[in-house]
Amino acid sequence: MAILRPRARIVRTIGDQLISGPEAALIELVKNAFDADSPAVGITIIPKGGEHPFGRIIVQDHGHGMTYDDVVNRWFEPATDEKLKRITSPGGRRLLGAKGIGRFAASRLGTRTKLITTSQVEPDIYSQVTVEIDWDQFSSDKYLDELEIPIVNEFCEKSTSLHTGVELQIENLRDVWTQKKIEGLIRELRRVATPSDETEKFEIHLDLSAIKVETSGFDGSTLMSEMNSNLLDPNQEPTSLTSTLIVPFRIHEYADYRLQGRFSELGDFEGLFSIVKGDDKPIALKVPGAPLLADEMSCGAIDVGINVYDRESESVEALFTRMGLDFEKIGIRAARNILTDNAGISIFRNRFRIRPYGEPENDWLELERQRVQNPSKKLGLTQVSGRVTIQDEVTSQLIERSSREGLEHNGAFERLKNLLQGVLIHVEERRLAFRENAGLSRKIAGDVSRVKDLANLQNTRKAIASIPAKDQPTILRAIERDQKALTDSLEELDAYQKLLQSRSALGLLVARVIHEGRRFLNPLAASTRLLGEQRDALLANTPRGELARNQLPQHLEIITQGAKSLGKLFKQLDPISGRRRGRPSNFKVQAVVENTIELLQNSIEKANIGVQPSVTDALIAYGYPEDMQAALLNLLENAIYWVSTKKDGDREIRISGTTSAARILIAVTNNGPHIDEEYIPRLFSAGFSLKSDGTGIGLTIAREACRASKGDLQFVSNATDTTFLIDMPKAM
């Protein structure tokens, strides 16, 4: 029987792969201190030169320490599952280290490690274990079981100078700690540090006093003060402890907009949204969770805290003024740099951040990609900060990579992204509405209805009533003439304004269509190109020919789906294309409704929705039937999407028709989630969508299609269920 007998160098090989850099190595050691129930951890960095020509790092905690047996049977056992079995520390903390790679972190930082660990074995007796390791010997050709590492165990009596804990002295550093590396480490530790809202404190101290200008080119203490103390109490006198204490980013306490809430295991969100720069009044926000997609799986419950900042100079100045800081001394450039350093949405588990989520350059939610399409509305990475807290790996199915560099991109991670992107849409819409109302952004174009009311001259008519009756008729006739002329002018102005709005909407639609068309065309073009390159090999009896034949169905599916998507897009746009379509005519509404339902039958059945049409063949409209169908298609597609998010109760869509003296009214009603009143003014604006993958053109197309047949589309705000009303001319 054969057994695996690894060479000693495997320790270095695995260690270099598991630990990506010195910052990650130090954070692993910080986590070990947390697991040891230490109230704090101290890191001292001494650069190369002077008393320590090869450099030195000291990591020290005051936890429970390790006994001799712990060191021999646990610390010397890489990838131990001991923490997985224990789950919690003796002090009740949820254990963070589950991979057993702390010793690799020490190896990554320097070639020599001295471990001094003190533990209490009896009420007045302490055990002090010392281990010295030369990691270079693990680069030899010896086998692991041939290497011997000396261990010294001493027993001491209790004294005032003795305390439990672990001290790691790491020498002969592998990295030069440049100013850039130190800046990155400070930012990393500030994101690791336990936020102020936690009941149990865990402090991180970083001592950079040994880094001097003459040896390193910069002063460590000065850099620490500049990067770490900008949010400390300005009235607090610095001490030796506060000068090394890592302060968590707390700028979120003063954000312009704030969202706090929680996703349930089913994906339903419930929380509070506050406009801090406004009235700072928390408003309830509920978002139903979308059904699991084919490539998703549950990611468990999620706690969310998201903060949003406006970046205009006036907003930044107001933000720092709320923080009690002297903005004139800081300046706009430095203030924006602080916002940028604080940017990013972190993922936390058990009170510690999972790298690299939350770093300024890590756009794991793809905010910048979406912002390119709509910069006035969509939030960019530098405008957002916050934290997402996930559950343990078993519950959430969010698995941390062995390299400690992020989560595995499985179905649970896709679900996490989609849920957060979905709730951010609501944050963006509410922020946009506030900015428009506050004059910080372009307001939605209004209408002339208020001016028409003023044109009735009610106050003038009341004033005329006080003059002699014999003089009133002449004055009233003059007023009526002027009123009619004013009303006619307003009607013309209203018609012209609607024309401009229509053309503006069409301009936005063109931009959207170009974007959507490219999304379909890119994979279609790629598959077509690959087929062209492989055509000569398709019939060849070679490995390349076999590969080409295996890939053929996939390419054909991409081409087919792309063609279908483009065809659907063009069909949606047909009613507003402006092409000559002949003369309008009478048509039966019932036939259009039935045809539209048939087109969407697969989606309706898949979502288990009951559609109840109540339209008789007596309803005859005048216009273009394809216009009504375009409107119905968009309304029904939206209704199917939102009704399918319901988890309880029947899913229903109702289509009813009524008639008046000259109009046909078709109501499309669904019992999905209600539309928030805040969103109603922008429902028909091109680009508005509450779907995570929505284009925001559906309702705009629907309204323009109705108007192409001299009709209109409106939202019924006082209905019990979500209702849209198609208004078209009655048969002539």
C-alpha positions in Angstrom: 0.0 0.0 0.0 1.4 3.4 -1.0 1.1 6.6 1.1 1.5 10.2 0.3 4.8 11.6 1.6 5.1 15.3 0.8 8.3 17.2 0.6 8.8 20.0 3.1 8.5 22.6 0.3 4.8 21.9 0.1 4.2 24.1 3.1 5.6 27.1 1.3 3.9 26.2 -1.9 0.5 25.9 -0.3 1.1 29.0 1.9 2.0 31.2 -1.0 -1.2 30.1 -2.8 -3.5 30.5 0.2 -2.2 34.0 1.3 -2.3 36.5 -1.5 -0.2 39.2 0.1 1.2 40.6 3.4 -2.1 42.5 4.1 -4.1 39.3 3.9 -1.6 37.5 6.1 -1.9 40.1 8.8 -5.7 40.0 8.7 -5.6 36.2 9.2 -3.5 36.7 12.3 -6.0 39.4 13.5 -8.8 36.8 13.1 -6.8 34.3 15.1 -6.6 36.9 18.0 -10.4 37.4 17.8 -10.9 33.6 17.9 -8.7 33.5 21.1 -11.2 35.8 22.9 -8.7 38.6 23.1 -10.2 42.1 23.7 -7.6 43.6 21.3 -4.7 42.8 19.0 -1.6 44.8 18.5 0.5 44.9 15.3 4.0 46.5 15.3 5.8 46.9 12.0 9.6 47.6 12.1 11.1 48.2 8.7 14.4 46.8 7.5 17.4 48.7 8.9 18.8 49.8 12.3 18.5 47.3 15.1 16.6 44.9 12.8 18.4 45.0 9.5 16.0 42.4 8.0 12.8 43.9 9.5 10.4 42.7 12.1 6.6 42.4 12.7 5.1 41.7 16.1 1.5 40.5 16.5 0.3 40.2 20.1 -3.0 39.5 21.7 -4.3 38.9 25.2 -6.5 35.9 24.6 -6.6 32.6 26.3 -3.4 31.4 24.7 -2.4 27.9 23.7 -1.1 25.1 25.9 1.7 22.7 25.0 -0.8 20.2 23.7 -2.6 22.9 21.7 0.6 23.8 19.9 1.6 20.2 19.2 -1.7 18.8 18.2 -3.4 21.9 16.7 -1.0 24.6 15.6 1.3 22.1 14.0 -1.7 20.5 12.1 -2.4 22.6 9.0 -5.9 22.7 7.7 -7.2 21.3 11.0 -11.0 21.0 11.3 -11.0 21.8 15.0 -12.6 25.2 14.6 -15.2 23.7 12.3 -16.2 21.3 15.1 -16.1 23.8 17.9 -17.9 26.7 16.0 -17.6 29.1 19.0 -14.7 30.1 21.2 -14.6 29.5 25.0 -15.7 33.1 25.4 -18.7 32.6 23.0 -17.4 34.3 19.9 -18.2 32.8 16.5 -14.9 31.4 15.2 -13.6 33.0 12.1 -10.7 30.8 11.1 -11.9 27.5 9.6 -9.1 26.6 7.2 -6.2 26.3 9.7 -3.9 28.6 7.7 -2.7 31.0 10.5 0.8 29.4 10.4 1.0 30.0 6.7 0.3 33.7 7.3 3.3 33.9 9.6 5.4 32.1 6.9 4.1 34.6 4.2 5.3 37.6 6.2 8.9 36.5 7.0 11.3 33.6 6.9 11.6 33.3 10.7 8.9 33.1 13.3 9.1 33.0 17.1 5.8 32.0 18.8 5.4 32.7 22.5 2.1 31.6 23.9 1.0 31.8 27.5 -2.0 30.0 29.0 -3.3 29.4 32.5 -3.2 25.7 33.4 -3.9 26.0 37.2 -5.3 28.9 39.2 -1.8 30.2 40.0 0.2 28.3 37.4 0.9 29.4 33.8 2.4 27.5 30.9 4.6 29.4 28.5 5.4 27.6 25.2 8.1 28.9 22.8 8.5 27.8 19.3 11.1 29.0 16.8 10.7 28.2 13.1 13.0 28.8 10.2 10.7 28.7 7.2 13.6 28.4 4.8 14.2 24.8 5.9 10.8 24.1 4.3 12.4 24.9 0.9 14.7 22.0 1.2 14.3 18.6 -0.4 13.6 16.9 2.9 10.3 15.3 3.6 8.0 16.9 6.1 8.3 14.1 8.6 12.1 14.6 8.6 12.0 18.1 9.9 12.1 18.7 13.7 11.0 21.9 15.3 12.2 22.5 18.9 9.5 23.4 21.4 10.3 24.8 24.9 7.6 24.6 27.6 8.1 26.4 30.9 5.8 26.8 33.9 5.6 30.1 35.8 3.8 31.3 38.9 1.2 34.0 38.6 2.5 37.6 38.6 1.4 41.1 37.7 3.5 41.1 34.6 2.3 37.8 33.3 -0.9 37.6 31.1 -2.3 35.0 28.8 -2.1 35.4 25.0 0.0 34.9 22.0 3.0 36.9 20.7 4.3 36.3 17.2 7.7 37.7 16.4 8.3 37.5 12.6 11.7 38.5 11.3 13.5 38.6 8.0 10.5 40.2 6.2 9.7 39.1 2.7 8.1 42.4 1.7 9.3 46.0 1.7 6.6 48.0 3.6 6.4 51.0 1.3 4.1 53.9 1.9 1.6 52.5 -0.6 1.5 49.1 1.2 1.1 50.8 4.6 -1.8 53.0 3.3 -3.5 49.8 1.9 -3.0 48.0 5.3 -4.6 50.9 7.2 -7.6 51.0 4.9 -7.9 47.2 5.2 -7.7 47.2 9.0 -10.3 50.1 9.2 -12.7 47.9 7.3 -11.9 44.9 9.5 -12.3 46.8 12.8 -15.5 46.1 14.6 -18.0 48.9 14.0 -19.1 51.1 16.9 -22.6 49.5 16.9 -21.4 46.2 18.2 -21.9 45.5 21.9 -18.6 43.6 22.3 -15.5 45.6 21.4 -12.5 44.1 19.7 -9.8 46.7 19.1 -7.0 46.6 16.6 -3.8 48.6 17.2 -1.2 49.4 14.6 2.1 50.8 15.8 4.1 52.5 13.0 6.3 54.6 15.2 9.5 52.7 14.0 8.9 53.9 10.4 10.9 57.1 9.9 11.5 59.4 7.0 15.3 58.8 7.0 14.9 55.0 6.7 11.6 54.5 4.8 11.0 57.9 3.0 7.9 58.7 5.1 6.8 58.9 8.7 4.6 56.1 9.9 3.0 57.9 12.8 2.1 60.9 10.6 0.6 58.7 8.0 -1.4 56.8 10.6 -2.7 60.1 11.9 -3.7 61.4 8.5 -5.4 58.2 7.3 -7.0 57.1 10.6 -8.0 60.0 12.7 -10.1 62.1 10.4 -13.3 60.8 12.0 -12.1 60.7 15.7 -13.6 63.1 18.2 -11.9 66.4 17.3 -11.9 67.4 21.0 -10.2 64.1 22.1 -6.6 64.5 23.2 -4.4 61.9 21.5 -2.7 59.3 23.7 -0.3 56.5 23.0 -3.3 54.2 22.7 -5.4 56.4 20.5 -2.5 57.1 18.2 -2.3 53.4 17.4 -6.0 52.5 17.6 -7.6 51.6 14.2 -10.8 53.5 13.9 -13.6 51.9 11.8 -15.0 54.1 9.0 -17.9 55.9 10.5 -18.8 58.4 7.8 -21.9 56.3 7.1 -23.5 57.9 10.2 -23.7 61.1 8.3 -24.6 59.8 4.8 -27.0 61.8 2.5 -29.3 58.8 2.2 -29.4 55.6 4.3 -31.1 52.2 3.9 -31.3 49.7 6.8 -33.1 46.4 6.5 -33.1 42.7 6.1 -33.7 40.1 3.4 -35.6 37.0 4.6 -34.5 33.6 3.5 -37.1 33.8 0.7 -35.6 37.1 -0.5 -38.3 39.5 0.8 -36.8 42.8 1.9 -38.1 44.9 4.7 -36.4 48.0 6.0 -36.3 51.8 6.4 -35.0 54.4 3.9 -34.0 57.8 5.2 -33.1 61.0 3.4 -30.6 62.3 5.9 -29.9 65.6 4.0 -33.7 66.1 4.0 -36.0 65.6 6.9 -34.1 62.4 8.0 -37.5 60.7 8.5 -37.3 56.9 8.1 -39.8 55.6 5.5 -40.7 51.9 5.4 -39.6 50.1 2.3 -40.8 46.6 1.4 -39.6 44.7 -1.7 -41.0 41.3 -2.5 -38.3 38.7 -3.3 -38.2 37.6 -6.9 -38.5 33.8 -7.6 -35.3 31.9 -7.7 -33.8 31.9 -11.2 -32.5 28.7 -12.8 -28.9 29.6 -11.9 -29.7 30.7 -8.4 -30.0 29.1 -5.0 -31.0 30.5 -1.6 -28.4 32.6 0.1 -30.1 32.7 3.5 -31.2 35.8 5.4 -29.1 39.0 4.8 -28.7 42.1 6.9 -28.2 45.3 4.9 -26.9 48.8 5.6 -26.3 50.9 2.6 -25.2 54.6 2.6 -25.4 56.9 -0.4 -23.6 60.2 -1.0 -24.1 63.0 -3.5 -20.7 64.2 -4.9 -21.5 67.8 -5.9 -19.3 70.2 -4.0 -22.2 71.7 -2.2 -23.4 68.3 -1.0 -19.9 67.2 0.0 -19.5 70.5 2.0 -22.8 70.0 3.7 -21.9 66.4 4.6 -18.6 67.3 6.3 -20.3 70.2 8.1 -22.9 67.7 9.5 -19.9 65.7 10.7 -18.6 68.7 12.7 -15.5 69.1 10.6 -13.9 72.3 9.2 -14.5 71.9 5.5 -12.4 74.9 4.6 -9.4 73.2 6.1 -10.1 69.8 4.4 -11.0 71.1 1.0 -13.2 69.5 -1.7 -10.4 67.3 -3.2 -9.5 65.8 0.2 -13.1 65.4 1.1 -13.9 63.5 -2.0 -10.8 61.3 -1.5 -12.2 60.4 2.0 -15.5 59.5 0.3 -13.7 57.4 -2.3 -11.6 55.6 0.4 -14.8 54.8 2.2 -16.7 53.6 -0.9 -17.8 50.1 -1.6 -20.2 47.6 -0.2 -18.6 45.1 2.1 -19.7 41.6 2.8 -19.4 40.6 6.5 -19.6 37.3 8.2 -19.3 36.9 12.0 -18.3 40.5 12.3 -15.3 40.4 9.9 -15.2 41.5 6.3 -14.6 39.0 3.6 -11.9 40.4 1.3 -12.0 42.0 -1.3 -15.6 43.1 -1.0 -15.9 46.7 0.1 -12.5 47.9 -1.3 -12.8 51.1 -3.3 -11.9 49.4 -6.6 -14.0 46.3 -6.1 -17.2 46.7 -8.0 -18.7 43.3 -7.3 -22.3 44.7 -7.8 -21.4 46.1 -11.2 -22.6 49.6 -10.3 -20.3 51.4 -12.8 -21.4 49.2 -15.7 -25.0 50.1 -15.0 -24.2 53.8 -14.4 -22.7 54.2 -17.9 -26.2 53.7 -19.3 -27.9 56.3 -17.1 -25.4 58.4 -15.1 -28.0 60.9 -13.9 -30.0 58.2 -12.1 -27.8 55.2 -11.5 -25.4 55.1 -8.5 -21.7 54.8 -9.1 -19.2 52.9 -6.9 -17.8 56.0 -5.3 -21.3 57.2 -4.2 -22.1 54.1 -2.2 -20.7 52.5 1.0 -22.2 50.0 3.4 -22.1 46.4 4.7 -24.0 43.3 3.9 -23.9 40.6 6.7 -24.4 37.0 5.6 -24.9 33.9 7.6 -22.6 30.9 8.0 -21.6 28.8 5.0 -24.0 26.0 5.7 -27.1 28.2 6.1 -26.2 30.7 3.3 -24.4 28.4 0.8 -22.0 31.3 0.4 -18.7 29.6 0.5 -15.4 31.5 1.1 -12.6 30.6 -1.2 -9.6 28.8 0.4 -7.4 31.7 -0.8 -9.5 34.0 1.5 -10.1 36.2 -1.6 -13.8 36.4 -2.0 -16.7 33.9 -2.2 -17.2 31.2 -4.7 -19.3 32.3 -7.6 -22.1 29.8 -7.2 -25.9 30.1 -7.4 -26.1 31.6 -3.8 -23.7 34.4 -4.8 -25.7 35.2 -7.9 -28.8 35.3 -5.7 -27.1 37.7 -3.3 -26.1 40.0 -6.2 -29.5 40.0 -7.7 -31.3 40.8 -4.5 -29.0 43.7 -3.7 -29.2 45.1 -7.2 -33.0 44.8 -7.0 -33.3 46.8 -3.7 -30.7 49.4 -5.0 -33.2 50.3 -7.8 -35.6 51.5 -5.1 -32.9 53.6 -3.5 -32.0 55.2 -6.8 -35.6 56.0 -7.6 -36.3 57.6 -4.2 -33.0 59.5 -4.3 -33.8 60.8 -7.8 -37.3 61.9 -6.7 -35.9 63.9 -3.8 -33.2 65.5 -5.9 -35.8 66.6 -8.5 -38.1 68.1 -5.9 -35.2 69.8 -4.2 -33.9 71.3 -7.4 -30.7 69.3 -7.4 -31.6 67.4 -10.6 -33.6 68.0 -13.7 -37.3 67.9 -12.8 -39.9 65.8 -14.6 -41.7 67.9 -17.3 -45.1 69.0 -16.0 -48.3 69.9 -17.9 -50.3 73.1 -18.2 -53.3 71.9 -16.2 -52.6 74.3 -13.3 -52.3 77.2 -15.8 -55.6 76.3 -17.3 -57.2 76.5 -13.9 -55.7 79.9 -13.4 -57.1 80.9 -16.8 -60.6 80.7 -15.4 -59.9 83.9 -13.6 -62.0 83.0 -10.6 -60.6 85.8 -8.4 -61.3 88.3 -11.1 -64.9 87.1 -11.4 -65.4 87.4 -7.7 -64.1 90.9 -7.7 -66.5 91.9 -10.5 -69.4 90.8 -8.3 -68.7 93.8 -6.1 -69.2 96.4 -8.8 -72.7 97.8 -9.9 -74.8 95.2 -11.8 -75.3 97.4 -14.8 -71.5 97.5 -15.5 -70.9 93.7 -15.0 -72.1 92.3 -18.4 -69.7 94.4 -20.5 -66.7 93.5 -18.3 -67.7 89.8 -18.2 -68.0 89.6 -22.0 -64.5 91.1 -22.3 -63.1 88.7 -19.8 -64.7 85.7 -21.5 -63.2 86.7 -24.9 -59.8 87.0 -23.3 -60.3 83.8 -21.4 -61.2 81.9 -24.5 -58.2 83.2 -26.4 -56.0 82.3 -23.4 -57.5 78.8 -23.2 -57.1 78.2 -26.9 -53.4 79.3 -26.7 -52.9 77.0 -23.7 -54.4 74.1 -25.7 -52.0 74.7 -28.5 -49.1 75.0 -26.0 -50.3 71.8 -24.3 -50.4 69.9 -27.7 -47.0 71.2 -28.7 -45.6 70.2 -25.3 -46.9 66.7 -25.6 -45.3 66.5 -29.0 -42.0 67.6 -27.6 -42.4 65.1 -24.7 -43.1 62.3 -27.2 -40.1 63.1 -29.3 -37.9 63.3 -26.2 -39.2 59.9 -25.1 -38.5 58.5 -28.5 -35.0 59.9 -28.4 -34.4 58.1 -25.1 -36.0 55.0 -26.5 -33.5 55.0 -29.5 -30.6 55.0 -27.0 -32.2 52.2 -25.1 -32.9 50.2 -28.2 -29.3 50.6 -29.4 -28.1 49.3 -26.0 -30.5 46.4 -26.0 -29.8 45.6 -29.7 -26.1 45.4 -28.9 -26.7 43.0 -26.1 -28.4 40.6 -28.5 -26.1 41.2 -31.4 -22.8 40.7 -29.6 -23.2 36.9 -28.7 -25.0 36.4 -32.1 -22.1 37.9 -34.0 -19.5 35.9 -31.9 -21.3 32.6 -32.6 -21.6 33.5 -36.3 -17.9 34.3 -36.5 -16.9 31.0 -34.7 -19.2 29.0 -37.1 -17.5 30.6 -40.0 -14.1 29.7 -38.7 -15.1 26.1 -38.0 -17.1 25.4 -41.2 -14.3 23.6 -42.9 -13.7 21.4 -39.9 -17.3 20.4 -39.3 -17.2 17.4 -41.5 -13.6 16.4 -40.8 -12.8 13.3 -38.8 -10.4 15.1 -36.6 -10.3 16.3 -32.9 -11.0 19.8 -34.2 -14.0 18.5 -36.2 -15.4 16.7 -33.2 -15.0 19.9 -31.1 -16.8 21.9 -33.8 -19.7 19.5 -34.0 -20.0 19.4 -30.2 -20.2 23.2 -30.1 -22.6 23.5 -33.1 -25.9 23.1 -31.0 -24.8 25.8 -28.6 -23.9 28.3 -31.4 -27.2 27.6 -33.2 -29.2 28.1 -29.9 -27.4 31.5 -29.4 -28.2 32.6 -33.0 -31.8 31.4 -32.6 -32.4 33.2 -29.3 -30.7 36.4 -30.6 -32.9 36.4 -33.7 -36.0 35.9 -31.5 -35.0 38.7 -29.1 -34.3 41.1 -31.9 -37.6 40.2 -33.6 -39.5 40.8 -30.4 -37.8 44.1 -29.9 -38.6 45.3 -33.4 -42.2 44.2 -33.0 -42.5 46.2 -29.8 -41.2 49.3 -31.6 -43.3 48.9 -34.7 -46.3 51.0 -33.4 -44.1 54.0 -32.8 -41.9 53.6 -35.8 -43.7 56.4 -37.7 -43.9 54.3 -40.9 -47.0 54.6 -43.1 -49.6 52.0 -42.0 -52.6 53.0 -44.1 -55.8 54.4 -42.7 -57.1 53.6 -39.2 -60.1 51.4 -39.1 -62.7 49.8 -36.8 -61.5 46.6 -35.0 -62.8 44.2 -32.4 -61.1 44.7 -29.0 -61.9 41.1 -27.9 -59.8 39.6 -30.8 -56.8 41.8 -29.9 -57.0 40.8 -26.2 -57.3 37.1 -27.0 -54.4 37.2 -29.5 -52.2 39.0 -26.9 -53.0 36.4 -24.2 -52.2 33.6 -26.7 -48.8 35.2 -27.4 -47.9 35.1 -23.7 -49.6 31.8 -22.9 -46.3 30.0 -22.1 -45.2 32.7 -19.6 -48.6 32.8 -18.0 -48.7 29.0 -17.5 -45.1 28.9 -16.3 -45.9 31.5 -13.6 -49.1 29.7 -12.7 -51.2 32.9 -13.2 -54.9 33.0 -13.8 -55.9 35.4 -16.6 -59.5 36.5 -16.6 -60.5 38.5 -19.8 -63.9 40.2 -19.6 -64.2 41.9 -23.0 -67.2 41.3 -25.2 -67.3 41.2 -29.0 -69.5 44.3 -28.8 -66.5 46.5 -28.0 -65.4 48.1 -31.3 -62.5 50.5 -31.3 -61.2 52.8 -34.0 -57.5 53.0 -34.8 -54.8 50.5 -35.4 -55.2 47.1 -33.7 -51.4 46.6 -33.5 -51.2 49.7 -31.3 -53.6 48.3 -28.8 -51.7 44.9 -29.0 -48.4 46.6 -28.4 -49.8 48.3 -25.3 -51.4 45.1 -24.0 -48.2 43.1 -24.6 -46.1 45.5 -22.5 -48.8 45.7 -19.7 -49.2 42.0 -19.5 -45.5 41.3 -19.5 -45.0 43.6 -16.6 -48.0 42.1 -14.8 -46.7 38.6 -15.3 -43.4 39.5 -13.9 -44.7 41.2 -10.7 -47.5 38.8 -10.0 -45.0 35.9 -10.2 -43.2 37.5 -7.2 -46.2 36.6 -5.0 -45.4 33.6 -2.7 -48.9 33.2 -1.2 -52.4 33.4 -2.5 -53.8 33.3 -6.1 -52.0 35.0 -8.9 -54.5 36.9 -11.0 -54.6 39.2 -14.0 -57.9 40.7 -15.1 -58.7 42.5 -18.4 -62.0 44.3 -18.6 -63.6 46.6 -21.1 -66.1 49.4 -20.9 -67.4 52.1 -23.2 -68.4 55.7 -22.9 -70.0 58.1 -25.4 -66.9 58.2 -27.6 -64.2 56.1 -26.0 -63.3 52.5 -25.3 -61.6 51.8 -21.9 -59.6 48.7 -21.3 -58.5 48.1 -17.7 -55.5 45.7 -17.1 -55.4 44.8 -13.4 -53.1 42.5 -11.4 -52.9 41.5 -7.8 -49.2 41.7 -7.5 -47.3 44.1 -5.2 -48.6 47.7 -5.2 -46.6 50.5 -6.8 -45.3 52.9 -4.3 -46.7 56.4 -4.6 -43.2 57.8 -4.9 -42.8 56.1 -8.2 -46.1 57.0 -9.9 -44.9 60.4 -11.4 -42.1 58.5 -13.3 -44.0 55.4 -14.4 -44.0 56.4 -18.1 -40.6 58.0 -18.2 -38.2 56.2 -20.5 -35.5 54.5 -18.4 -37.7 54.0 -15.3 -37.9 50.4 -14.1 -38.0 48.6 -10.8 -36.9 45.3 -12.4 -33.2 44.4 -11.8 -32.9 43.6 -15.5 -35.5 46.1 -16.8 -34.9 48.4 -19.7 -37.4 51.0 -18.6 -39.0 51.3 -22.1 -42.1 49.0 -21.8 -44.6 51.5 -20.4 -43.2 54.3 -22.6 -43.7 52.2 -25.7 -47.2 51.2 -24.5 -48.3 54.9 -24.0 -46.8 56.0 -27.3 -48.5 53.1 -29.1 -51.9 54.2 -27.7 -51.2 57.8 -28.7 -50.4 56.7 -32.2 -54.1 55.7 -32.4 -55.3 59.0 -30.8 -55.6 57.2 -27.5 -53.7 57.3 -24.2 -52.5 55.1 -21.3 -52.7 56.0 -17.6 -52.2 54.5 -14.2 -55.2 54.3 -11.9 -53.9 55.5 -8.6 -57.0 54.8 -6.5 -57.6 51.2 -7.5 -57.5 48.4 -5.0 -55.1 46.4 -7.2 -52.5 47.6 -9.7 -54.5 48.9 -12.7 -53.6 50.5 -16.0 -56.2 52.0 -18.3 -56.0 52.0 -22.1 -58.2 54.8 -23.6 -58.9 54.6 -27.3 -61.5 56.1 -29.7 -64.8 54.2 -30.1 -65.7 52.9 -33.6 -66.9 55.6 -35.9 
